[in-house]
Amino acid sequence: YIIRTDFLNREEILKQFRQFKDKNRKTYKLSSINNPKEFNGVLYVGSSASLDSRLNQHLGHNGKRVYSLQLAKWFKISAVEIEIIPIDKNYSNILYPLENALWDYHKPLFGKKGTNVNSSINI
């Protein structure tokens, strides 16, 4: 999945995120900040076998102790768009390589690259 916004003022997004993080450091585990040279609106790239639960964590509806964006708590600037790329469970072996390829391509503002980097896909 890809979480993006059409609000492209990276500095304002990071300002609001850091304000929320500073006030809630002990309450929430928040995604890490990346430093892409150019911000294209992509906030996060990820994958999950429990997509509903994971997206609810990023949207800020649960999951205080799981690293996530908690968008409802601080991102009041603009709407977000969530693009879901379905993968048939018979092809789950491409999940992490696809996530990493999407991460490399989009260079999201938040989150880390996937952990399973044994293979790659070019996009």
MIMINU-566515 format. One record per residue: x, y negated, z negated of N, C-alpha, C, O, CB in turn. Coordinates in steps of 0.1 Angstrom, whole numbers, padded with zeros to 4 digits, always signed. Glycine has a CB too. Example, Ala and Ser with C-alpha at 12.3 -4.5 7.8 and 13.67 -1.06 7.14 Angstrom:
+0132+0057-0078+0123+0045-0078+0132+0033-0078+0142+0033-0085+0113+0045-0090+0128+0022-0071+0137+0011-0071+0129+0000-0079+0134-0011-0080+0141+0006-0057
REM end
This chain:
+0008+0012+0000+0000+0000+0000+0009-0012+0000+0020-0012-0005-0009+0000-0012+0003-0023+0005+0010-0036+0006+0001-0046+0000-0011-0047+0004+0014-0039+0021+0006-0054-0009-0002-0065-0015+0004-0078-0010+0016-0081-0011-0002-0065-0031-0004-0086-0003+0001-0099+0002-0009-0110+0000-0020-0108-0004+0003-0097+0018-0003-0122+0002-0011-0135+0001-0008-0143+0013+0002-0142+0019-0008-0142-0012-0017-0152+0016-0015-0162+0026-0009-0175+0021-0006-0184+0028-0027-0165+0034-0007-0175+0007-0001-0187+0001+0014-0185+0001+0019-0175-0005-0006-0189-0014+0022-0193+0009+0036-0190+0012+0046-0199+0004+0058-0199+0007+0039-0192+0026+0041-0206-0007+0050-0214-0015+0056-0205-0026+0051-0203-0037+0042-0226-0021+0067-0199-0022+0074-0189-0031+0077-0195-0044+0076-0188-0055+0087-0184-0024+0082-0207-0044+0086-0214-0057+0074-0215-0067+0076-0213-0079+0092-0227-0054+0063-0219-0061+0051-0220-0070+0046-0207-0075+0042-0205-0087+0039-0227-0062+0047-0196-0067+0043-0183-0071+0052-0178-0083+0048-0173-0093+0044-0173-0059+0065-0180-0080+0075-0176-0091+0074-0184-0103+0075-0179-0114+0089-0177-0085+0071-0197-0102+0068-0205-0114+0057-0200-0122+0058-0198-0135+0066-0220-0110+0046-0197-0116+0034-0192-0123+0037-0178-0129+0033-0175-0141+0022-0191-0114+0044-0170-0122+0047-0156-0127+0056-0157-0139+0054-0151-0149+0054-0148-0116+0067-0166-0138+0076-0167-0149+0069-0173-0162+0073-0169-0173+0088-0176-0145+0060-0183-0160+0053-0188-0171+0045-0177-0178+0045-0176-0191+0044-0199-0167+0038-0169-0171+0030-0158-0176+0039-0148-0183+0037-0143-0194+0022-0151-0166+0050-0145-0177+0060-0135-0182+0066-0140-0195+0067-0132-0205+0071-0132-0172+0070-0153-0195+0076-0158-0208+0066-0158-0219+0070-0155-0231+0081-0172-0205+0054-0161-0217+0044-0161-0228+0039-0147-0232+0034-0145-0243+0032-0169-0223+0041-0137-0223+0036-0123-0226+0046-0112-0225+0043-0101-0222+0025-0120-0216+0059-0116-0228+0070-0107-0226+0068-0094-0235+0072-0083-0231+0083-0113-0231+0062-0095-0247+0060-0084-0255+0047-0076-0253+0045-0065-0258+0060-0089-0270+0038-0082-0245+0025-0076-0243+0025-0068-0230+0019-0057-0229+0015-0087-0242+0031-0073-0219+0030-0067-0206+0044-0063-0201+0054-0070-0203+0023-0076-0196+0045-0052-0194+0057-0049-0186+0053-0053-0172+0044-0049-0166+0060-0033-0186+0061-0062-0167+0059-0068-0154+0069-0064-0143+0080-0062-0146+0058-0084-0155+0065-0064-0131+0073-0060-0120+0085-0070-0119+0085-0081-0124+0066-0061-0106+0096-0065-0114+0108-0073-0113+0107-0083-0101+0099-0080-0092+0121-0064-0110+0115-0093-0101+0115-0104-0091+0126-0100-0081+0137-0097-0085+0116-0118-0096+0123-0101-0068+0133-0099-0058+0137-0113-0053+0131-0123-0056+0129-0090-0047+0147-0113-0045+0152-0126-0039+0153-0126-0024+0164-0127-0019+0165-0130-0046+0141-0123-0017+0142-0123-0003+0146-0137+0003+0142-0147-0002+0129-0118+0003+0154-0137+0013+0158-0149+0019+0146-0157+0025+0146-0169+0024+0168-0147+0030+0137-0150+0031+0125-0156+0036+0113-0149+0030+0112-0137+0029+0124-0155+0051+0103-0157+0025+0091-0151+0019+0080-0151+0030+0076-0162+0035+0086-0159+0007+0075-0139+0033+0065-0138+0044+0051-0135+0038+0042-0132+0045+0069-0127+0053+0049-0137+0025+0036-0135+0019+0034-0121+0012+0024-0119+0006+0025-0137+0029+0043-0112+0015+0042-0099+0009+0047-0099-0006+0059-0103-0009+0050-0088+0017+0038-0096-0015+0041-0097-0029+0047-0083-0034+0056-0083-0042+0029-0100-0037+0042-0072-0029+0045-0059-0034+0043-0048-0024+0033-0049-0016+0037-0056-0047+0052-0039-0023+0050-0027-0015+0051-0015-0024+0061-0014-0032+0061-0026-0003+0042-0005-0024+0043+0006-0032+0035+0018-0027+0029+0018-0016+0037+0003-0046+0035+0029-0035+0028+0041-0031+0023+0047-0044+0030+0045-0055+0036+0051-0023+0013+0055-0044+0008+0062-0056-0002+0073-0052-0010+0072-0043+0001+0051-0065-0001+0084-0060-0010+0095-0058-0024+0091-0065-0034+0096-0061-0005+0108-0064-0023+0082-0074-0035+0077-0081-0037+0062-0077-0036+0053-0086-0033+0078-0097-0041+0060-0065-0042+0047-0059-0051+0037-0067-0048+0026-0070-0046+0048-0045-0063+0042-0070-0073+0033-0078-0067+0028-0091-0067+0016-0094-0086+0041-0081-0061+0037-0098-0055+0033-0111-0043+0024-0109-0042+0014-0116-0050+0046-0119-0035+0027-0099-0023+0018-0097-0027+0004-0092-0021-0006-0097-0014+0025-0087-0037+0003-0084-0041-0010-0079-0048-0018-0090-0046-0030-0091-0050-0009-0067-0055-0011-0099-0061-0018-0110-0050-0023-0120-0052-0034-0125-0070-0008-0118-0039-0016-0121-0028-0022-0129-0022-0034-0123-0020-0044-0130-0017-0011-0130-0020-0034-0110-0015-0046-0103-0025-0057-0103-0021-0069-0104-0011-0042-0088-0037-0054-0102-0047-0065-0102-0049-0071-0116-0055-0081-0118-0061-0060-0097-0045-0064-0126-0045-0069-0140-0057-0064-0148-0061-0070-0158-0046-0084-0140-0063-0053-0144-0074-0048-0151-0071-0037-0162-0079-0033-0170-0084-0042-0141-0059-0032-0161-0054-0022-0172-0039-0020-0170-0033-0025-0161-0062-0009-0171-0033-0012-0179-0019-0009-0177-0009-0019-0182+0000-0022-0176-0016-0007-0163-0011-0023-0195-0002-0033-0201+0012-0027-0202+0022-0035-0201-0007-0037-0214+0014-0015-0204+0027-0009-0206+0033-0002-0194+0043+0005-0195+0026+0001-0218+0027-0005-0182+0032+0001-0170+0037-0011-0161+0030-0021-0160+0021+0009-0162+0049-0010-0156+0054-0021-0147+0044-0024-0136+0042-0015-0127+0068-0018-0142+0038-0036-0136+0029-0040-0125+0028-0055-0125+0034-0062-0133+0015-0034-0128+0021-0060-0115+0020-0075-0113+0010-0082-0122+0012-0093-0126+0016-0077-0099-0001-0075-0127-0011-0081-0135-0016-0094-0129-0017-0104-0136-0005-0084-0149-0020-0094-0116-0023-0106-0109-0035-0114-0114-0034-0126-0114-0027-0102-0095-0045-0108-0119-0056-0115-0125-0053-0124-0137-0060-0134-0140-0067-0106-0129-0042-0121-0143-0037-0128-0155-0030-0141-0151-0029-0150-0160-0029-0120-0163-0024-0142-0139-0016-0154-0136-0017-0159-0122-0015-0171-0119-0002-0151-0139-0021-0151-0112-0021-0155-0098-0035-0161-0095-0044-0155-0090-0018-0143-0089-0036-0174-0097-0049-0182-0095-0048-0190-0082-0057-0198-0079-0052-0190-0107-0037-0189-0075-0034-0197-0064-0043-0194-0051-0048-0203-0045-0020-0196-0060-0045-0182-0049-0051-0177-0036-0056-0163-0038-0052-0156-0048-0041-0178-0024-0063-0159-0028-0068-0145-0028-0056-0136-0024-0046-0141-0018-0080-0142-0019-0057-0123-0027-0047-0114-0022-0054-0104-0013-0066-0101-0014-0040-0106-0034-0046-0099-0004-0051-0088+0005-0043-0076+0002-0031-0076+0000-0049-0092+0020-0050-0064+0001-0044-0052-0001-0046-0043+0011-0057-0040+0015-0049-0045-0014-0035-0039+0017-0035-0030+0029-0031-0016+0024-0021-0014+0018-0025-0035+0040-0040-0007+0027-0038+0007+0023-0035+0015+0035-0042+0015+0045-0050+0012+0016-0024+0022+0034-0020+0031+0045-0021+0045+0041-0013+0051+0033-0005+0028+0050-0032+0052+0045-0035+0065+0040-0025+0075+0046-0022+0075+0058-0049+0069+0044-0021+0085+0038-0012+0096+0042-0019+0109+0038-0022+0111+0026+0002+0094+0035-0021+0117+0048-0027+0130+0045-0018+0138+0036-0005+0138+0037-0029+0138+0058-0023+0145+0026-0015+0152+0016-0006+0163+0022+0004+0167+0016-0024+0159+0006-0009+0167+0035-0001+0176+0042+0012+0170+0046+0022+0177+0050-0008+0182+0054+0012+0157+0046+0024+0149+0050+0030+0141+0039+0037+0131+0041+0021+0140+0062+0028+0145+0027+0033+0138+0015+0048+0137+0015+0053+0128+0008+0028+0144+0002+0055+0145+0022+0070+0144+0023+0075+0131+0029+0086+0128+0027+0075+0156+0031+0066+0124+0037+0070+0112+0043+0067+0100+0034+0070+0088+0038+0064+0110+0056+0060+0102+0023+0055+0091+0014+0066+0081+0010+0065+0069+0013+0048+0096+0002+0076+0087+0004+0087+0078-0001+0096+0072+0010+0099+0060+0009+0096+0086-0011+0099+0080+0020+0106+0073+0031+0098+0062+0038+0104+0052+0042+0110+0083+0042+0085+0064+0039+0077+0054+0045+0076+0041+0036+0077+0030+0041+0062+0059+0048+0074+0044+0023+0074+0032+0014+0087+0025+0014+0087+0012+0015+0072+0038-0001+0098+0031+0015+0111+0025+0015+0113+0017+0028+0119+0006+0029+0123+0035+0014+0108+0023+0039+0109+0016+0052+0101+0003+0052+0105-0007+0057+0105+0025+0064+0089+0004+0047+0080-0007+0046+0086-0018+0036+0085-0030+0039+0066-0003+0040+0092-0013+0026+0099-0022+0016+0110-0030+0023+0112-0042+0022+0105-0015+0004+0119-0023+0031+0130-0029+0038+0125-0039+0048+0131-0049+0050+0139-0018+0045+0114-0035+0055+0108-0044+0066+0102-0056+0060+0105-0067+0065+0098-0036+0074+0094-0055+0050+0086-0066+0044+0094-0075+0034+0091-0086+0032+0073-0061+0038+0103-0069+0027+0111-0076+0017+0102-0083+0007+0101-0095+0007+0121-0086+0023+0094-0075-0001+0084-0081-0010+0091-0090-0021+0102-0088-0025+0076-0070-0017+0083-0099-0026+0088-0108-0036+0089-0101-0050+0098-0105-0058+0078-0120-0038+0081-0090-0052+0082-0083-0065+0084-0068-0063+0081-0063-0052+0069-0086-0073+0088-0062-0074+0089-0047-0074+0103-0042-0069+0111-0050-0064+0079-0041-0065+0104-0029-0071+0117-0023-0066+0114-0013-0055+0103-0009-0053+0124-0017-0078+0125-0011-0048+0124-0001-0037+0121+0013-0044+0125+0016-0055+0137-0001-0029+0114+0021-0036+0111+0035-0041+0123+0042-0046+0135+0039-0041+0104+0042-0030+0121+0052-0054+0132+0059-0060+0138+0071-0052+0149+0075-0053+0128+0064-0073+0129+0077-0044+0133+0089-0037+0138+0085-0023+0130+0082-0014+0121+0099-0035+0151+0084-0021+0157+0079-0009+0165+0089-0001+0175+0086+0005+0166+0067-0013+0160+0102-0002+0167+0112+0005+0166+0112+0020+0174+0118+0027+0162+0125+0000+0156+0106+0025+0154+0105+0040+0149+0091+0043+0146+0083+0034+0144+0116+0045+0149+0088+0056+0145+0075+0060+0136+0075+0072+0136+0085+0080+0157+0066+0062+0129+0064+0074+0121+0062+0086+0123+0048+0090+0124+0039+0082+0105+0064+0083+0125+0046+0103+0127+0032+0108+0114+0027+0114+0107+0034+0121+0138+0032+0119+0111+0014+0110+0099+0008+0116+0102-0004+0123+0094-0011+0129+0088+0006+0105
REM end
